[in-house]
């Protein structure tokens, strides 16, 4: 297994650490969770960069990298959902798209066809990651303000901001899924 694929596996392992920190949900665990999430997200950039630079792009990497992205994003959203930070229906919309595309990729792989991530899908992943970082920051600020007995209004602001952010992410996720299915319609028909 090359270094790029090892970084991808590390991203999957970091997901569970990040989820644990979110589930503890105190100020310090959320700060740690944010740090772990940022590191995990950076491995996504680094593994692709190393694979291209060293000419080590593999079929395993083409499948494992987007799968690791989905595990990181969905795992983090599920941990936020468990703590009541995000709405369940928005997480379900995101999960349906991710599972549908992953299922399509795996089915194509059984037919010896590798479907790579496309630009819009990568943009979707970056947007989801940025949204998660913003959610972390908003929840951390809320924890700080509650500890200082200040800004009582911030909880309502945080809830509305996260809801609107998740709506945007869900819309982009669905659009990227539709585009993905359309661009791969010939492969889908041949399956």
N, C-alpha and C positions, 0 to 999 in steps of 0.2 A: 504494500500500500504506500503510495507516494505521499509526500509532505502535504500536498493540497488536500488529499482525501483524509489525512490524519487531522488536519485543521477542521474539516467538515465534521468528523466524528466528535472532536472536542466541542464544537458548537452544540451538538446534540446533548452532550453531557452537561455543559454549562446551562442549558435550558432548565434542567431539573434543579440545579442549584438556585437559579434565578426564581423559579416557582416557589421553592422553599422559603426564600427571603420574602417574597410577596405575601405568602400565606401567614408568616409570622406577623407582618404588617405593623411593626413599630417603626419609629423614625430611623433607627440605625439599620434595621434589616432592609427597609426600603432604599436607603442610600446604598447599601451593599448590593441589593438586587439591581438597582440602576447601573452600578459599576459593572456587574457581571453581564447584564444585558448589552451594555455598550461594547464590552470585550467580545462577547459572542457575535455581535453584529459586525465588528471589525474583522473577525475571522472569515466572514462571508466575503468581504472585499479581498482579504489577503489570500484566501485559498484560490480564488479565480485568477488573481494577479500572478501568483506563483505558477499555477498550472499553465497559463499562457506564456509567461516568460521562459519557463524551462521546457516548454513543449510537451508537457505531461498531461494534456487534456485526455481524459479517459472516459469510456462509456459509463464506468462506475461513478465517476465524478459528475457526469451529466445528469445522472439519476439521483445520486446521493446529495448533491448540493441543494437542489430545490426542495428535496425531502427534508433536509436539515432546516432550511428556511421555514418551511411549514410547521415543523415541530416547535421551533423557537417562537414563532408568531402565535400559533394556536395555543401552545402551552402557556405563554405569558398572558394571553387574553383569558384563558380559562382560569388562571390563578386570580386575575383581576375580577372575573365573574364570581368566583367563589367568595370573594371579599365584598361583593356588592358594589363594585366600582364602575363596572360597565353593564350595559343592558344585554340580557340573554339573547334576544332576537337578532341583535346586530352581530353577536359572536356566531350565532347559528348560520346566518347568511354567509359570513366569511368562511366558516368551516365547510359548508356545502360546496362552495366554489373550490376550495383547496382540495377537498377529497375527490371531487369530480375530476379535476385536472390531474391529480396524482393517480387516480384510477385509470384514466386514459393513458397516461405515460406508462404505467405498469402493464396494461393490456398491450400497448404497442410494443413494449420490450419483449413480451412473450412471442410477438410476431417478428422479432429481430429488427425492430425499428426503434430508433432513439429519437424522442421528441425533446429538443432543447428548449430552455426558457427563452422567451422573446423579450424584446425591449420593454414593452408595456408591462409584462409580468415582473421584470426587474424593477421598473419604476414603482409598481404596486408594492413590492416588498420593501423598497426604501421608504415609501410613504407610510406603510404599516409600522415600520421600525421607528420612524420619526414620531408617529402618533403615540407609540408606546412610551417613548422617552418623554414626550410632553405629559402624558398621563402620570408617569412616575413623578415628574416635577410638580405637577398640580397636587398630587396626593401628599408629597413631601412637604410642600408649602402649607397645606391644610394641617398636617400633623404639627408643624412648627407653630402655626397660629393658634391651634387649640392648646398647645402646651403653654403658650404665652398669654392665653385668654384674650386674644386680640382678633380682630377681623372676623367676627361671628358670621358676617355675610359671605365669607369666602367659600363656605361649604356649598351654598346654593350656586355660586358662580362656577365652582369646580364641577359640580354635577352637570350643569348646562353646557359648559365648555367641552367636557368629555363626551357628552351625548352628541353634540354637533360634530365633533371630531370623528367619532365612531360612525356617524351617518356618512360623512365624507369618505372615510376609509371603506365602508361597505359598498358605497356606490362605485368607487374606483375598482374595488375588488371584483364586483359583478361585471363591470364594463370590460375589464382586462380578461375575465373568463370568457365572455362572449366573443371578444376579438380572437382570443386563443383558439376557441373552437372553430371559428370561421376560417382562420388562417390554416388550420390543420384539417379542414373538411375532407380533403382528398385522402389523407391518411386515415381519418375516421371511417370514411366509406370503404376503404380497402380492408379494414379490420373486420 
